């Protein structure tokens, strides 16, 4: 590897990590705005998205420049491709944080609606998955990445639990249908954030091992499930 290629890759990865810190902050604030009905915090999340969008374009352009100028191979090619894919996932996560914040704005005036208790557990797990996936990327740690891929099911279980609670709320308190639907939409976005964290973890496995891990966990689960 040339010295110039290594320099460019390191700079690219550092910028990606700066974006990841900003995105993690957006998720945390979005979930806080939903839990506490804080319109001011929700607006901070929405305003932060512009910087993430600009960084995503800049990182993608740098990836394409590296591919064109250096023509990397083997591990260096995988590093560039991984940054490109993680960059896309982070931008999507930021969009989901904005969606959560927008739902929080819709709920800001509904003090009569009680959020399901599982929200904190679900959001904390999703945020932790994103953080650990990026740590696995920094440390080239496929074992942690593999573990993260299995943790998505826990977030799914919380999501199902919240949906069941919202169904009960709608059935027993029909006047809360509108806020319940806003909350349902928000928790769906939290669940999608966990999915993107899993994508990042799978990209780390690809970077270190050179094998594409995407969809393997789903395929294995389907294969191991008993036939009906």
Residue pairs with C-beta under 8 A, 6 or more apart in sequence:
1 72
1 76
2 70
4 70
5 66
5 70
5 72
5 76
8 62
8 65
8 66
8 70
9 66
9 76
9 79
9 80
9 83
11 62
12 59
12 62
12 63
12 66
12 80
12 83
13 79
13 83
15 55
15 58
15 59
15 62
16 59
16 83
16 86
16 87
16 90
17 134
17 138
18 55
19 52
19 55
19 56
19 59
19 87
19 90
20 86
20 90
20 130
20 134
22 48
22 51
22 52
22 55
22 94
23 52
23 90
23 93
23 94
23 97
23 130
24 127
24 130
24 131
24 134
25 48
26 45
26 48
26 49
26 52
26 93
26 94
26 97
26 98
27 93
27 96
27 97
27 100
27 123
27 126
27 127
27 130
27 193
28 127
29 41
29 42
29 44
29 45
29 97
29 101
30 42
30 45
30 97
30 98
30 100
30 101
30 104
31 100
31 119
31 123
31 127
31 190
32 38
32 41
33 39
33 41
33 42
33 45
33 100
33 101
33 104
33 105
34 42
34 100
34 101
34 103
34 104
34 107
34 115
34 119
34 123
34 183
34 186
35 115
35 119
35 120
35 123
37 104
37 107
37 108
37 109
37 110
37 111
38 104
38 108
39 104
39 105
39 108
41 101
41 104
42 101
42 102
42 104
42 105
42 108
43 101
43 105
45 97
45 98
45 100
45 101
46 98
46 101
46 102
48 94
49 94
49 95
49 97
49 98
52 90
52 91
52 94
53 91
53 94
56 87
56 88
56 90
56 91
59 83
59 84
59 87
60 84
60 87
60 88
63 80
63 83
63 84
63 87
66 72
66 80
67 80
70 76
72 79
72 80
75 207
78 206
78 207
78 210
79 207
81 206
82 137
82 203
82 204
82 206
82 207
85 199
85 203
86 134
86 137
86 200
86 203
89 196
89 199
89 200
89 203
90 196
90 200
92 196
93 130
93 193
93 196
93 197
96 189
96 190
96 192
96 193
96 196
97 189
97 193
99 185
99 186
99 189
100 186
100 189
100 190
103 182
103 183
103 185
103 186
103 189
104 186
106 179
106 182
107 113
107 179
107 182
107 183
110 176
110 178
110 179
112 176
112 179
113 169
113 176
113 179
113 180
113 183
115 183
116 161
116 162
116 165
116 166
116 183
118 158
118 161
118 162
118 165
119 162
119 187
119 190
121 158
122 155
122 158
122 159
122 162
122 187
122 190
122 191
123 190
125 151
125 154
125 155
125 158
125 194
126 155
126 190
126 191
126 193
126 194
126 197
127 193
129 148
129 151
129 152
129 155
129 193
129 194
129 197
129 198
129 201
130 193
130 196
130 197
130 200
132 144
132 148
132 197
132 201
133 145
133 148
133 197
133 198
133 200
133 201
133 204
134 200
135 141
135 144
136 142
136 144
136 145
136 148
136 201
136 204
137 200
137 203
137 204
137 207
140 204
140 207
140 208
141 204
141 208
142 204
142 205
142 208
142 209
144 201
145 201
145 202
145 204
145 205
145 208
145 213
146 201
146 205
148 197
148 198
148 201
149 198
149 201
149 202
149 213
149 217
150 217
151 194
152 194
152 195
152 197
152 198
155 190
155 191
155 194
156 191
156 194
159 187
159 188
159 190
159 191
162 183
162 184
162 187
163 184
163 187
166 180
166 183
166 184
169 176
169 180
170 176
170 177
170 180
198 217
199 214
201 213
202 212
202 213
202 214
205 211
205 213
206 212
206 213
206 214
